[in-house]
Amino acid sequence: MIKLTEKQLLEIVNNWALTEITMNDIYLRFADLSDKADAKQIGGDHYKGYKIQPVEFIHANNIPFLEANVIKYVMRHKDKNGLEDLQKAKHYIDLLIQLEYD
């Protein structure tokens, strides 16, 4: 089964009147999306509202592990674990201070 995002569905609907689109065309266009790791999120949907996913930003900027975790937990705190995520971010900041500056 292929799961389409709203954007993908709108793309199909908007192009439907312009060309003759078959179900096979739809499958061929979108089938590979369901298998891509960045197309799914395991354990919730707390990153889905962002224009750029934290992992994309972190990877594109070669951000090290400790700093990456600070970004991740700060970005998701309102949509996932609230204060606990901010405490995790603070813990990673404390680790950075200890490891880099003590």
C-alpha positions in Angstrom: 0.0 0.0 0.0 1.3 3.4 -0.9 0.7 6.2 1.6 0.7 9.7 0.1 1.1 13.0 1.8 -1.4 15.8 1.2 1.1 17.6 -1.0 1.6 14.5 -3.1 -2.1 13.9 -3.5 -2.7 17.5 -4.5 0.1 17.1 -7.1 -1.8 14.2 -8.6 -5.2 15.9 -8.5 -3.8 19.1 -10.0 -2.1 17.2 -12.9 -5.0 14.8 -13.4 -6.9 17.1 -15.8 -3.8 18.0 -17.8 -2.7 14.5 -18.7 -4.1 10.9 -18.6 -2.7 9.5 -15.4 -3.2 5.9 -14.6 -2.9 4.2 -11.2 0.3 2.6 -12.5 1.7 6.1 -13.1 0.9 7.1 -9.6 2.5 3.9 -8.2 5.7 4.5 -10.3 5.9 8.1 -9.2 5.4 7.6 -5.5 6.2 3.9 -4.7 9.8 4.5 -3.8 8.9 7.2 -1.3 7.5 4.8 1.3 10.8 2.9 1.5 13.0 5.9 2.1 14.1 6.4 5.7 13.5 10.2 5.7 9.9 9.7 4.5 8.9 8.1 7.8 9.3 8.8 11.5 9.2 6.1 14.1 7.9 7.0 17.5 5.6 9.9 16.8 5.1 12.8 14.5 6.8 15.6 16.5 9.1 16.6 13.6 6.5 16.5 10.8 5.5 20.2 11.0 9.0 21.5 10.3 10.1 22.7 6.9 13.5 21.0 7.4 13.9 18.0 9.7 16.5 18.3 12.5 18.4 15.3 11.0 18.6 17.1 7.6 19.9 20.3 9.2 22.3 18.4 11.5 23.7 16.2 8.7 24.0 19.1 6.2 26.0 21.1 8.7 28.1 18.2 10.1 27.0 19.1 13.6 28.7 16.9 16.2 26.7 14.4 18.4 26.4 16.5 21.6 25.4 19.7 19.8 23.0 17.7 17.6 21.2 16.4 20.6 20.7 19.9 21.9 19.1 20.9 18.6 16.9 17.8 18.5 15.6 18.1 22.1 15.0 21.8 21.9 13.1 21.5 18.6 10.8 18.8 19.8 10.1 19.7 23.4 6.7 21.4 22.7 5.4 18.5 20.7 6.8 15.5 22.6 8.1 15.4 26.1 8.0 19.0 27.3 10.2 19.8 30.3 11.9 16.4 30.1 13.2 17.2 26.6 14.5 20.6 27.8 16.3 18.9 30.7 17.9 16.5 28.2 19.0 19.4 26.1 20.5 21.1 29.2 22.2 17.8 30.1 23.9 17.8 26.7 24.9 21.4 27.1 26.4 20.6 30.5 28.3 17.7 29.0 29.7 20.1 26.3 30.8 22.6 28.9 32.5 19.8 30.9 34.2 18.1 28.0 35.2 21.2 26.0 35.8 23.9 28.7 36.7 22.3 32.0 
